[in-house]
Amino acid sequence: MEAKELATAICAAASDKKARDIVTMDMTQLTPTCDAFVVCSANTATQVRAIADNIEEKLAEAGVSFLHKEGYREGEWILMDYGDVVAHVFRQEAREYYALEHLWSDAPLTPYED
């Protein structure tokens, strides 16, 4: 699966679980480690985990598994590394605190729409 397709699949899986403010950040010109970040928010740690679980499940159904996952137990910020695309599922407060969109402000943003 190409990076764009992968990012879209992650966005759709996050949207299925009512993730908010889903965006794809094009990282191709900013870092050699990946092509895109997908960033989204949830209200509670339980919802953060549900979104991450659904991303993992939907991508596994498509034959894609993550290389690394961290932050699941805490449920504040779950990072899922799929190689070309890294998914960041935040509790809203953590997203505001870490402000990836500002930290990587040179990355073009594409909001996800169902």
N, C-alpha and C positions, 0 to 999 in steps of 0.2 A: 504494500500500500504506500503510495507516495505521500509526502508530507502534507500537502493540501487536503487530500482525502482523509488522512489520519486526523488532522486538526478538526475537520468538519465532523467526523465520527465522534470525536471527544466532545465537541460542542453539543451535538445532538443528544448524546448520552447524559451529559450534564443537564441539559434542558428538560429531559424526561423526568428528572427528579427536582424540578423547579429551581435550579440554580439561577442566580440573578447576575445581571451585568456581565454576561459572557462575552469575552473579547479574544481575538487571536492577534498576537503581536508578531509581526514579521521580523525575525532575528537574523536573517540571512546576511545582512551587511554589518552586523554588530558583534557576532560571536561565531567562532568555527564549531562550537559544540552542538548546536541544533539549528533547525530552520525556523521554528516557531515556538512560542509559548501560548498556551490556552489558559486564560485566567477567568475564574468565576467566584461567586460568593454565595454563602448560605447564612441563615440566621443562627443555627445551633451546631454544636459539635456532632450531634446525631445526624443532622442533615448533611454536614460535610462528609461524614463517613458514607452515608447512603449514596451521595453523588459519586464519590470515589469507587464504591462497590459497583455501581451501575456502569461507570466508565470501564472498569476492569472486566466486568461480565460481557458487555456489548463488544468490546474489542477482542476478547477471547473467542467469542462466537465467530468473529471475522478472521480468526487465526493469528491475532496479534497479541503478544504479551509484553508487559512492561519489563524494562531492564532493572529498574530500581524503584522502590517506593519508600517514603519516609513520612513521619508525622501522623500516621494513622491512629495510634493509641490516644494521642492528645486531642486530635480532631480540630485543631486550630488552623493548621495549614498542612494539607497533604500534598506532597509533591510526587508525581508519577512520571518517571522518565521512560519515554517510548522511543528513545534514540533521536530521531529527527524532530520530534515534538515532545515538549515537556508540559504536562498539565499541572496547574496550581489551583487547588480548591481551598479557598479561605473561608473562615468565619469573617463576617463583615468587619469587625473591629481589627482583626489581624491584617486584613487586606488594606485597610486605611493606614495602619501603622507601618507596614512594610512597603507600601506604595510602589509596587513593581512598575506600574505604568509611568510613574514619575522618574524612578531610578533608571529605567530604560526608555526615556522620553523620545529618543531618536527612532524608536521602532514604530513603524506604521501600524495603527490599530484598525482592526475590522470587527465591528460589533456583530454578534451572531443574531440572526433572525430566523425563527422557525419557518 
